[in-house]
Amino acid sequence: MIWYVGDIHGRVDDLAKLDQAAVKAGVDTIVQVGDFGILWPGTQCSIAKYFQKRARQNRPGPRWLTCGGNHDNWDKFFELAAEQGEPDLVELAPGCHYVQRGSVCEIDGISHIFFGGAESIDKHHRTEGKSWWKEETPSYGEFYTFATNLEDKAPEVVVTHEAPTRVPVCKDDRDAAPTPRNLENILKVGEHKPARWYFGHHHILDEWDISGTKFYCCGFHGEHK
């Protein structure tokens, strides 16, 4: 069984409740849609410590996979990816991995493609390298990898932090932001239409059926689909 979980923002109490509820429900994997809030600089990360303690105590728990969001420490994610040899799944803590942008993996026999990142509307209040990272916006090469794998590998499920502009998720002008605009363009030019698309970023729990794809916004702080 898979749960798809919204933004966590470093709230370890919400994570712990979800983790423990997942064990009772028989959930094998929790897919987290970014803004996880793990491994921020200059802090004793309570989320990382939770996973480390779970491993030390040999407690049961699902595997956690995150795509990363605009409020995640991309410097650390990329540093760990390089140290580990650029695997598709980068270990952030025991039992917890970041799935690199454009990577396709199978979960419970279902093919998933991951693509994290988005634009922060509050970056002018943040400090680069401490609470904001310019790598929050995917590069051209990463968009290309995502588009190629989406078309060639035809995954059933897409996991992103942001959604394409066709999803009426908010009243803001999302056409001006690179990530939702590029995701929309990739869908327009491609032929593959995924069955399901899970995302976060907008802090609501809702769903839409658009052109044969079911889109789910996964909420935040413990909400899930």
BAVEXVEX-353844 format. One record per residue (C-alpha): residue number from 1; residue in one letter; x, y, z. Coordinates in nm, 4 decimals. Layout:
<rs>
@i: NUM	aa: A	xx: X	yy: Y	zz: Z
...
</rs>
This chain:
<rs>
@i: 1	aa: M	xx: 0.0000	yy: 0.0000	zz: 0.0000
@i: 2	aa: I	xx: 0.1146	yy: 0.3562	zz: -0.0787
@i: 3	aa: W	xx: 0.0209	yy: 0.6837	zz: 0.0879
@i: 4	aa: Y	xx: 0.0816	yy: 1.0160	zz: -0.0887
@i: 5	aa: V	xx: 0.1565	yy: 1.2845	zz: 0.1693
@i: 6	aa: G	xx: 0.1522	yy: 1.6633	zz: 0.1413
@i: 7	aa: D	xx: 0.4030	yy: 1.9232	zz: 0.2592
@i: 8	aa: I	xx: 0.5581	yy: 1.8528	zz: 0.6014
@i: 9	aa: H	xx: 0.7710	yy: 2.1689	zz: 0.6511
@i: 10	aa: G	xx: 0.9920	yy: 2.0026	zz: 0.9113
@i: 11	aa: R	xx: 0.7097	yy: 1.9244	zz: 1.1548
@i: 12	aa: V	xx: 0.8362	yy: 1.6050	zz: 1.3137
@i: 13	aa: D	xx: 0.5198	yy: 1.5483	zz: 1.5193
@i: 14	aa: D	xx: 0.3136	yy: 1.5298	zz: 1.2003
@i: 15	aa: L	xx: 0.5673	yy: 1.2956	zz: 1.0441
@i: 16	aa: A	xx: 0.5717	yy: 1.0681	zz: 1.3493
@i: 17	aa: K	xx: 0.1912	yy: 1.0423	zz: 1.3575
@i: 18	aa: L	xx: 0.1832	yy: 0.9564	zz: 0.9877
@i: 19	aa: D	xx: 0.4631	yy: 0.7045	zz: 1.0212
@i: 20	aa: Q	xx: 0.2958	yy: 0.5265	zz: 1.3085
@i: 21	aa: A	xx: -0.0481	yy: 0.5345	zz: 1.1436
@i: 22	aa: A	xx: 0.1062	yy: 0.3875	zz: 0.8285
@i: 23	aa: V	xx: 0.2415	yy: 0.0918	zz: 1.0250
@i: 24	aa: K	xx: -0.1065	yy: 0.0182	zz: 1.1625
@i: 25	aa: A	xx: -0.2600	yy: 0.0534	zz: 0.8135
@i: 26	aa: G	xx: -0.0049	yy: -0.1760	zz: 0.6508
@i: 27	aa: V	xx: 0.1463	yy: 0.0970	zz: 0.4334
@i: 28	aa: D	xx: 0.4790	yy: -0.0029	zz: 0.2778
@i: 29	aa: T	xx: 0.5766	yy: 0.3301	zz: 0.1166
@i: 30	aa: I	xx: 0.4962	yy: 0.6942	zz: 0.1865
@i: 31	aa: V	xx: 0.5490	yy: 0.9230	zz: -0.1114
@i: 32	aa: Q	xx: 0.6013	yy: 1.2801	zz: 0.0093
@i: 33	aa: V	xx: 0.5438	yy: 1.5574	zz: -0.2461
@i: 34	aa: G	xx: 0.8105	yy: 1.8067	zz: -0.1363
@i: 35	aa: D	xx: 0.8683	yy: 2.0819	zz: 0.1200
@i: 36	aa: F	xx: 0.9749	yy: 1.8018	zz: 0.3508
@i: 37	aa: G	xx: 1.2023	yy: 2.0266	zz: 0.5581
@i: 38	aa: I	xx: 1.4757	yy: 1.7720	zz: 0.6209
@i: 39	aa: L	xx: 1.8492	yy: 1.8535	zz: 0.6680
@i: 40	aa: W	xx: 1.8302	yy: 2.2318	zz: 0.6758
@i: 41	aa: P	xx: 2.1691	yy: 2.3946	zz: 0.7529
@i: 42	aa: G	xx: 2.2631	yy: 2.5014	zz: 1.1019
@i: 43	aa: T	xx: 1.9989	yy: 2.2896	zz: 1.2733
@i: 44	aa: Q	xx: 1.9756	yy: 1.9579	zz: 1.4506
@i: 45	aa: C	xx: 1.7226	yy: 1.8153	zz: 1.2109
@i: 46	aa: S	xx: 1.4408	yy: 1.6577	zz: 1.4109
@i: 47	aa: I	xx: 1.3141	yy: 1.4662	zz: 1.1070
@i: 48	aa: A	xx: 1.6526	yy: 1.3093	zz: 1.0351
@i: 49	aa: K	xx: 1.6873	yy: 1.2262	zz: 1.4053
@i: 50	aa: Y	xx: 1.3471	yy: 1.0569	zz: 1.3996
@i: 51	aa: F	xx: 1.4538	yy: 0.8242	zz: 1.1173
@i: 52	aa: Q	xx: 1.7897	yy: 0.7581	zz: 1.2827
@i: 53	aa: K	xx: 1.6197	yy: 0.6667	zz: 1.6112
@i: 54	aa: R	xx: 1.3685	yy: 0.4460	zz: 1.4293
@i: 55	aa: A	xx: 1.6563	yy: 0.2573	zz: 1.2675
@i: 56	aa: R	xx: 1.8562	yy: 0.2246	zz: 1.5926
@i: 57	aa: Q	xx: 1.5547	yy: 0.0836	zz: 1.7728
@i: 58	aa: N	xx: 1.4719	yy: -0.1418	zz: 1.4770
@i: 59	aa: R	xx: 1.1144	yy: -0.0160	zz: 1.4822
@i: 60	aa: P	xx: 0.8890	yy: -0.0994	zz: 1.1869
@i: 61	aa: G	xx: 0.8019	yy: 0.1784	zz: 0.9481
@i: 62	aa: P	xx: 0.7330	yy: 0.2484	zz: 0.5830
@i: 63	aa: R	xx: 0.9933	yy: 0.3631	zz: 0.3347
@i: 64	aa: W	xx: 0.9667	yy: 0.7392	zz: 0.2758
@i: 65	aa: L	xx: 1.0361	yy: 0.8882	zz: -0.0693
@i: 66	aa: T	xx: 1.0323	yy: 1.2625	zz: -0.1382
@i: 67	aa: C	xx: 1.0535	yy: 1.4562	zz: -0.4644
@i: 68	aa: G	xx: 1.1718	yy: 1.7744	zz: -0.2902
@i: 69	aa: G	xx: 1.0009	yy: 2.1133	zz: -0.2947
@i: 70	aa: N	xx: 1.0885	yy: 2.4801	zz: -0.3166
@i: 71	aa: H	xx: 1.1542	yy: 2.4939	zz: 0.0586
@i: 72	aa: D	xx: 1.4009	yy: 2.2065	zz: 0.0705
@i: 73	aa: N	xx: 1.7799	yy: 2.2153	zz: 0.1080
@i: 74	aa: W	xx: 1.8811	yy: 2.1477	zz: -0.2516
@i: 75	aa: D	xx: 2.2505	yy: 2.2050	zz: -0.1757
@i: 76	aa: K	xx: 2.2399	yy: 1.9126	zz: 0.0679
@i: 77	aa: F	xx: 2.0299	yy: 1.6935	zz: -0.1611
@i: 78	aa: F	xx: 2.2756	yy: 1.7405	zz: -0.4490
@i: 79	aa: E	xx: 2.5789	yy: 1.6991	zz: -0.2197
@i: 80	aa: L	xx: 2.4474	yy: 1.3657	zz: -0.0925
@i: 81	aa: A	xx: 2.3625	yy: 1.2566	zz: -0.4474
@i: 82	aa: A	xx: 2.7219	yy: 1.3225	zz: -0.5572
@i: 83	aa: E	xx: 2.8661	yy: 1.1427	zz: -0.2527
@i: 84	aa: Q	xx: 2.6476	yy: 0.8386	zz: -0.3215
@i: 85	aa: G	xx: 2.7326	yy: 0.8193	zz: -0.6921
@i: 86	aa: E	xx: 2.4204	yy: 0.9873	zz: -0.8326
@i: 87	aa: P	xx: 2.1682	yy: 0.7077	zz: -0.7691
@i: 88	aa: D	xx: 1.8029	yy: 0.7584	zz: -0.8552
@i: 89	aa: L	xx: 1.7216	yy: 0.7259	zz: -0.4839
@i: 90	aa: V	xx: 1.9450	yy: 0.9373	zz: -0.2603
@i: 91	aa: E	xx: 1.9514	yy: 0.8429	zz: 0.1085
@i: 92	aa: L	xx: 1.8714	yy: 1.1397	zz: 0.3337
@i: 93	aa: A	xx: 1.8332	yy: 0.9319	zz: 0.6503
@i: 94	aa: P	xx: 1.7739	yy: 0.5627	zz: 0.7231
@i: 95	aa: G	xx: 1.4538	yy: 0.4646	zz: 0.5445
@i: 96	aa: C	xx: 1.4145	yy: 0.8051	zz: 0.3821
@i: 97	aa: H	xx: 1.5213	yy: 0.8957	zz: 0.0271
@i: 98	aa: Y	xx: 1.5079	yy: 1.1836	zz: -0.2184
@i: 99	aa: V	xx: 1.4152	yy: 1.0647	zz: -0.5702
@i: 100	aa: Q	xx: 1.6136	yy: 1.2599	zz: -0.8270
@i: 101	aa: R	xx: 1.4344	yy: 1.4773	zz: -1.0807
@i: 102	aa: G	xx: 1.3117	yy: 1.2795	zz: -1.3787
@i: 103	aa: S	xx: 1.3827	yy: 0.9404	zz: -1.2198
@i: 104	aa: V	xx: 1.1378	yy: 0.6560	zz: -1.2719
@i: 105	aa: C	xx: 1.0934	yy: 0.3876	zz: -1.0077
@i: 106	aa: E	xx: 0.8475	yy: 0.1112	zz: -0.9399
@i: 107	aa: I	xx: 0.6521	yy: 0.1125	zz: -0.6146
@i: 108	aa: D	xx: 0.4206	yy: -0.1796	zz: -0.5366
@i: 109	aa: G	xx: 0.4349	yy: -0.2760	zz: -0.9035
@i: 110	aa: I	xx: 0.3308	yy: 0.0734	zz: -1.0194
@i: 111	aa: S	xx: 0.5647	yy: 0.2906	zz: -1.2271
@i: 112	aa: H	xx: 0.6218	yy: 0.6402	zz: -1.0813
@i: 113	aa: I	xx: 0.8164	yy: 0.9375	zz: -1.2164
@i: 114	aa: F	xx: 0.9406	yy: 1.2042	zz: -0.9710
@i: 115	aa: F	xx: 1.0134	yy: 1.5692	zz: -1.0362
@i: 116	aa: G	xx: 1.0606	yy: 1.8072	zz: -0.7444
@i: 117	aa: G	xx: 1.0936	yy: 2.1832	zz: -0.7272
@i: 118	aa: A	xx: 0.8930	yy: 2.5027	zz: -0.7695
@i: 119	aa: E	xx: 0.9289	yy: 2.8778	zz: -0.7275
@i: 120	aa: S	xx: 0.9119	yy: 3.0421	zz: -0.3828
@i: 121	aa: I	xx: 0.6943	yy: 3.3516	zz: -0.3719
@i: 122	aa: D	xx: 0.8563	yy: 3.4494	zz: -0.0400
@i: 123	aa: K	xx: 1.2224	yy: 3.4213	zz: -0.1431
@i: 124	aa: H	xx: 1.2794	yy: 3.7940	zz: -0.0881
@i: 125	aa: H	xx: 1.2285	yy: 3.7237	zz: 0.2841
@i: 126	aa: R	xx: 1.4817	yy: 3.4374	zz: 0.2825
@i: 127	aa: T	xx: 1.8618	yy: 3.3978	zz: 0.2737
@i: 128	aa: E	xx: 2.0274	yy: 3.2053	zz: -0.0076
@i: 129	aa: G	xx: 2.2054	yy: 2.8944	zz: 0.1179
@i: 130	aa: K	xx: 2.0292	yy: 2.9090	zz: 0.4543
@i: 131	aa: S	xx: 1.6555	yy: 2.9230	zz: 0.3891
@i: 132	aa: W	xx: 1.6336	yy: 2.9457	zz: 0.0093
@i: 133	aa: W	xx: 1.8156	yy: 2.7695	zz: -0.2747
@i: 134	aa: K	xx: 1.8169	yy: 2.8808	zz: -0.6379
@i: 135	aa: E	xx: 1.8110	yy: 2.5141	zz: -0.7437
@i: 136	aa: E	xx: 1.4461	yy: 2.5091	zz: -0.6335
@i: 137	aa: T	xx: 1.3691	yy: 2.5748	zz: -1.0031
@i: 138	aa: P	xx: 1.4668	yy: 2.2743	zz: -1.2162
@i: 139	aa: S	xx: 1.7232	yy: 2.3265	zz: -1.4916
@i: 140	aa: Y	xx: 1.6572	yy: 2.2886	zz: -1.8635
@i: 141	aa: G	xx: 1.8393	yy: 1.9561	zz: -1.8585
@i: 142	aa: E	xx: 1.6235	yy: 1.8283	zz: -1.5724
@i: 143	aa: F	xx: 1.3037	yy: 1.9309	zz: -1.7517
@i: 144	aa: Y	xx: 1.4347	yy: 1.7531	zz: -2.0624
@i: 145	aa: T	xx: 1.5058	yy: 1.4343	zz: -1.8666
@i: 146	aa: F	xx: 1.1606	yy: 1.4450	zz: -1.7118
@i: 147	aa: A	xx: 0.9904	yy: 1.4999	zz: -2.0484
@i: 148	aa: T	xx: 1.1903	yy: 1.2221	zz: -2.2149
@i: 149	aa: N	xx: 1.1265	yy: 0.9669	zz: -1.9408
@i: 150	aa: L	xx: 0.7604	yy: 1.0627	zz: -1.9151
@i: 151	aa: E	xx: 0.7165	yy: 0.9884	zz: -2.2850
@i: 152	aa: D	xx: 0.9514	yy: 0.6922	zz: -2.3284
@i: 153	aa: K	xx: 0.8809	yy: 0.5050	zz: -2.0039
@i: 154	aa: A	xx: 0.5105	yy: 0.5990	zz: -1.9809
@i: 155	aa: P	xx: 0.4778	yy: 0.5839	zz: -1.5993
@i: 156	aa: E	xx: 0.1312	yy: 0.5430	zz: -1.4551
@i: 157	aa: V	xx: 0.1902	yy: 0.7963	zz: -1.1763
@i: 158	aa: V	xx: 0.3597	yy: 1.1382	zz: -1.1687
@i: 159	aa: V	xx: 0.4871	yy: 1.2873	zz: -0.8409
@i: 160	aa: T	xx: 0.5806	yy: 1.6567	zz: -0.8417
@i: 161	aa: H	xx: 0.5833	yy: 1.9465	zz: -0.5993
@i: 162	aa: E	xx: 0.4123	yy: 2.1876	zz: -0.8375
@i: 163	aa: A	xx: 0.1362	yy: 2.1123	zz: -1.0903
@i: 164	aa: P	xx: 0.0949	yy: 2.2108	zz: -1.4553
@i: 165	aa: T	xx: -0.1050	yy: 2.5258	zz: -1.5205
@i: 166	aa: R	xx: -0.4106	yy: 2.3322	zz: -1.6405
@i: 167	aa: V	xx: -0.4857	yy: 2.2448	zz: -1.2774
@i: 168	aa: P	xx: -0.7028	yy: 2.5255	zz: -1.1309
@i: 169	aa: V	xx: -0.5324	yy: 2.5032	zz: -0.7962
@i: 170	aa: C	xx: -0.5194	yy: 2.8731	zz: -0.7058
@i: 171	aa: K	xx: -0.6108	yy: 3.2188	zz: -0.8348
@i: 172	aa: D	xx: -0.2518	yy: 3.3390	zz: -0.8745
@i: 173	aa: D	xx: -0.1065	yy: 3.3900	zz: -1.2214
@i: 174	aa: R	xx: 0.0918	yy: 3.0663	zz: -1.2407
@i: 175	aa: D	xx: 0.1622	yy: 3.1116	zz: -1.6121
@i: 176	aa: A	xx: 0.4477	yy: 3.3443	zz: -1.5171
@i: 177	aa: A	xx: 0.6287	yy: 3.0826	zz: -1.3049
@i: 178	aa: P	xx: 0.8737	yy: 2.8542	zz: -1.4900
@i: 179	aa: T	xx: 0.7881	yy: 2.5229	zz: -1.3262
@i: 180	aa: P	xx: 0.4084	yy: 2.5069	zz: -1.3753
@i: 181	aa: R	xx: 0.4442	yy: 2.6581	zz: -1.7229
@i: 182	aa: N	xx: 0.7094	yy: 2.4057	zz: -1.8304
@i: 183	aa: L	xx: 0.5148	yy: 2.1139	zz: -1.6859
@i: 184	aa: E	xx: 0.2137	yy: 2.2302	zz: -1.8864
@i: 185	aa: N	xx: 0.4166	yy: 2.2556	zz: -2.2067
@i: 186	aa: I	xx: 0.5577	yy: 1.9049	zz: -2.1552
@i: 187	aa: L	xx: 0.2053	yy: 1.7662	zz: -2.1272
@i: 188	aa: K	xx: 0.0886	yy: 1.9567	zz: -2.4345
@i: 189	aa: V	xx: 0.3600	yy: 1.8254	zz: -2.6669
@i: 190	aa: G	xx: 0.3747	yy: 1.4689	zz: -2.5312
@i: 191	aa: E	xx: 0.1439	yy: 1.1820	zz: -2.6123
@i: 192	aa: H	xx: 0.1566	yy: 0.9907	zz: -2.2832
@i: 193	aa: K	xx: -0.1176	yy: 1.0799	zz: -2.0371
@i: 194	aa: P	xx: -0.0475	yy: 0.9452	zz: -1.6869
@i: 195	aa: A	xx: -0.3395	yy: 0.8003	zz: -1.4948
@i: 196	aa: R	xx: -0.2600	yy: 0.9884	zz: -1.1714
@i: 197	aa: W	xx: -0.0584	yy: 1.2967	zz: -1.0780
@i: 198	aa: Y	xx: 0.0179	yy: 1.3835	zz: -0.7135
@i: 199	aa: F	xx: 0.1548	yy: 1.7219	zz: -0.6040
@i: 200	aa: G	xx: 0.1769	yy: 1.9589	zz: -0.3081
@i: 201	aa: H	xx: 0.2929	yy: 2.3224	zz: -0.2744
@i: 202	aa: H	xx: -0.0556	yy: 2.4761	zz: -0.2519
@i: 203	aa: H	xx: -0.1542	yy: 2.3432	zz: 0.0915
@i: 204	aa: I	xx: -0.4994	yy: 2.2198	zz: -0.0023
@i: 205	aa: L	xx: -0.6539	yy: 1.8734	zz: -0.0208
@i: 206	aa: D	xx: -0.8398	yy: 1.8481	zz: -0.3499
@i: 207	aa: E	xx: -0.8614	yy: 1.6580	zz: -0.6782
@i: 208	aa: W	xx: -0.9466	yy: 1.7182	zz: -1.0436
@i: 209	aa: D	xx: -1.0063	yy: 1.4946	zz: -1.3456
@i: 210	aa: I	xx: -0.8545	yy: 1.6711	zz: -1.6481
@i: 211	aa: S	xx: -0.8115	yy: 1.5205	zz: -1.9957
@i: 212	aa: G	xx: -0.7967	yy: 1.1662	zz: -1.8618
@i: 213	aa: T	xx: -0.5505	yy: 1.2330	zz: -1.5769
@i: 214	aa: K	xx: -0.6585	yy: 1.2448	zz: -1.2149
@i: 215	aa: F	xx: -0.4718	yy: 1.5251	zz: -1.0346
@i: 216	aa: Y	xx: -0.4415	yy: 1.5212	zz: -0.6546
@i: 217	aa: C	xx: -0.3187	yy: 1.8040	zz: -0.4337
@i: 218	aa: C	xx: -0.2064	yy: 1.6280	zz: -0.1164
@i: 219	aa: G	xx: -0.2611	yy: 1.8963	zz: 0.1467
@i: 220	aa: F	xx: -0.0050	yy: 1.9678	zz: 0.4188
@i: 221	aa: H	xx: 0.1064	yy: 1.8968	zz: 0.7758
@i: 222	aa: G	xx: -0.0073	yy: 1.5355	zz: 0.7838
@i: 223	aa: E	xx: -0.2808	yy: 1.5300	zz: 0.5224
@i: 224	aa: H	xx: -0.2545	yy: 1.2602	zz: 0.2576
@i: 225	aa: K	xx: -0.4206	yy: 1.0772	zz: -0.0306
</rs>
